[in-house]
Amino acid sequence: MPKGKEAKGTKVTLKTAKKAVQITPDGRRRLTLSNMGIITFPKCLFKLTNIDELDLSRNQIQKLPDNIGDFSSLRWLDLHSNKLESVPGSIGNLLGLTHFNLANNCLTSAGLPSSLGSLSNLKSLNLGMNQLDALPPTMERLVNLQELGLFDNLFVKLPDFVKTLSKLTKLNMTRNPLTYVKEKNERMKKKKAEPKEDVYLIHESSLCKTCLQKCKAQRERLIMGGRGDACDMFGEKKKKRFSGLLTPNSVALVTQDVWRVKEKVKNKKIK
């Protein structure tokens, strides 16, 4: 078995944790223990409760200690990509927390405590890639929340309180079985399934005498203005002529007949 490995995953000692603490450019104490194969939350970390930022992401942690709220100075907590099923109620004691990442865990709505609503300074909360279908109503008290990630969950509707968060500027709810999305997709499918009226070009020799007369009569009414100006509707400059085809564009013969009638009437008046 490799050194540092036990049946319960990687063992983190106080010495290891102290060496992992770094000072950020803005002067904060940051402890990074990401991607180390940790299964059990290291108890030795409670001797470093003065840290400002804690990164335990990409491990295999299944449970947080009940006294997680003892990290009173914590401002930034990253627990994404673990195996958490719930969050202890003491999380509400982290009143200075501004960024909280719980994405890609195994959280259910029952595993979220109402004390989340006590994190009044929280600006960013990521709950994406879990099994949530509802949020604690107390979260309406997160008046400073600016970013909320709820993607890849089981929400069928947007939580009502989200609309009341006046400072919220980013909300990600993609890939949820939202009801209005389903209804929209069903309407689109129904619309596609509806039969559409098709228009075909056929040769006049394929029509019976009665149908041919009806088509010619309808064409003449269209040309004579019964349904509007043919030039305005089809564009006189764009007309193409299809010999022997019954289309609104094949109007040359009829137009010439009308012109001849008008010329005869005009000549009679002159005489």
N, C-alpha and C positions, 0 to 999 in steps of 0.2 A: 504494500500500500504506500503511495507516495507520501513523502514527508509533509506534515501540515494537514493531512487528510484524516478524517475520522468517519465513523459510521454515520454521523449526523452532519456530514459536510465539512467544509473548511472551518478550522478553528481560528478565530481572530483573538489575539491577545492584546492586552492593553499597550504593550510595547509596539506591536504592529500598528495599532490604531493611532498612537501618538506620532509615529513616523509618517503616517498617511495624511496628517493634518497640514494644510497649506494656507498661506495668507493670500487672499484674492487682491487684485489691484485696488479695490475700494476698501481694503483693510479688514475684511471679514475672515473668520477662521472657518475653513472648509475641510470637511472630512469626506474623502472619496474611497468607498469600498465597493465599487461597482464591478460586476462580472467576476466574482471570486468564488462562486459555488457555495455561498453561504445558505444554509437551510434554517438555522435557528438564529434569531436576533441576538447578537453578541451582548451579554450582560455587562461586559467591561466598559461599554460605551457610556454607561451611566456615570462613570467617573470623569467623563468629558462633557458634562452638561453645559459647558460654557461655549460650545461650538455654535456658529451661526448658520452653517449650511451642512446638510448631511445627505450624501448620495449612496444609497444602497440598491440602486437599480440593477437589473439584469442578474439577479441571484435566484434562489429558490425558496425564499422566505415564505413560510406558510401562515405565520401568525405574528402579530405585533404584541409586545408586552403591554399589560394593562396600564403600566405607569409611563407610557410613551409621552404623556403630557409633562413629564419632569424636565424635558429639554426646554426650559422656559425661555432661553435666549434664541431659540431656533427661528430663522426667518425663511429658510428654503429647505424643503424636504422632498427628495426624489426617491420614490419606491416603485417606479414603473418596471414592468416585466419581471414580476415575482409570481407567487402563487397564493396571494392573500385572498381570503374569502370574506373577511370582515375587518372593520376598523374599531378599535376600542373607544369608548366614550370619552376617555381622558384626552383625546385628541383636541377637544375643545379648549383645553388649557393653554394651547400654543397660541396665545392671543397676538403675538407678534408675527405669526406666519403670513408671508405674502405670496409664496409660490408653493403649490402642493401638487405633485404628480403621482397619480395612482393608476395610470393607464396600463393596459395589458396585464391584468390580474384575473382573479376569479370572483370578483365582487358581485354580490346580489343586492337588491334594494334593501332586503332585511338586514344586510351587514353594514349599512351606513347609519351611523348614530345621529340622532337629532342635534347633538352637540356641534356638528359641523357648522351650524348656524351661528356659533359663537366666534368663529374666525373672522371677525369684523374687518380685519386689515388685509384679508386675502384678496389678491389681485388676479391670480391665475390659478385655475383648478382644472386638472385634466383627469377625467374619469372614463376616457375612451377605451374601447376594446375590453369590455367587461360583460356582465350579464344583467345589466340594470334595466328596469322598465318603469321606475319611478324614483323620485328624489325626496328627501325629507323636506316637508313644507317650511321648516325653520330656516332653510337656506335663503329664504327671501330677505333675511337680515344681512346677507353678504353685500352690503351697500357699496363696497369699494371694488367689487369683482368686475374685471375688465375682459377677461378671457375665460371661456368655459368650453371644455371639450367633452362631448357626449357621443362621439362617433362610434360605430360598430357596437351598438348595444341592442336592446329589445324595446325601445320606446315606440309606442304607437301614436303618441301625441306629444307635443311640446309641453313640458311642465308649466303650469299656469304662472308660477311666481317669476319665471324667467322674464316675462314681459315687464315686470316691475323693477328690474335691475337697471337703474338709470345710467350707470357708468359702463355697462356691458357693451363692448364694441366688436368682439369676436365670439361667434357661437358656431361650433362645428357639430352638426347632427347627421352627417352623411352616413349612409349604410345602416339606417334604422328602418324597421317596418312601419313607417309612419302611415296613418290611415289616409291622409289626403293624397299622399303619393300613390297609394294603391288605387284610390278612386280615379286619380288622373290617368294612371296606366290603363285601367279598365275602360275609361271613356275613349282613350286613344285606340284600344283594341277593337271596341265596338264600332268606332267610326271607320276603321280600316275594313271591318267586316261588312259594312253597309254597301249594297250594290250601287255602283256609279253609272250614270248615264253616259254611254259611249257614242261617239260620232264616227261614222264610217263614210268613205267615199266609194260610190259604186257607179258602174257604167249604166247609162240609161237603157241599154239593151237588156239589162238584167231585171228591169221593172216591168210589171204588167201595165197595160194601157191605163187603167184607173189610177194606179200609184204614180205613174209618170205624169199624168195630168195634174194630180194634187201637188206634186213637187214643183211643176212649172208654175202653177197658180200661186203657190207660196213664195216662190222666187220673185215673181212679178210684183206681188204685194210689198215685198221687202225693198225692191228697187224703186217702186213708185212712192215710197215714204210711208207705207202702212205701219211699219215698225221702226221708223226713224230713217235718217239719211244714210244710205249705203256707203257714201264716200266717207262720212264721219266714223262709221262703225268699222269699216274694214281698211280704210286708207286707200284712196284712189291711186296714189303713186305706187303702192305696193301690190296692186292686183296682178295675179298671174292667171293665165288662161289655160284650162285643161280641156282639150278637145274631147267632146262627148261625155264629160263628167258633169254631174249635177252638183255644183257648188256655188255659193254666193259670188265667187269670182268669175264664173263663166257667164257673163252677162252681156257680152258684146252684141249678139244677135238681137236680143230683146231691146237693148238700148238703141240700136239702129232702127228697129221698127218704130219705136216711140218717136225718134227724131224725124223719120219720114212722115209720120202722121202730122207732126207739128209743122213741117214744111208745106204739106199740102194745104192745111188750113191757112197758113200765112199767104200762100200764093193766091188762093181764092179771094182773100180780103183785098189783095193788091189789085186784082182784076176788077 
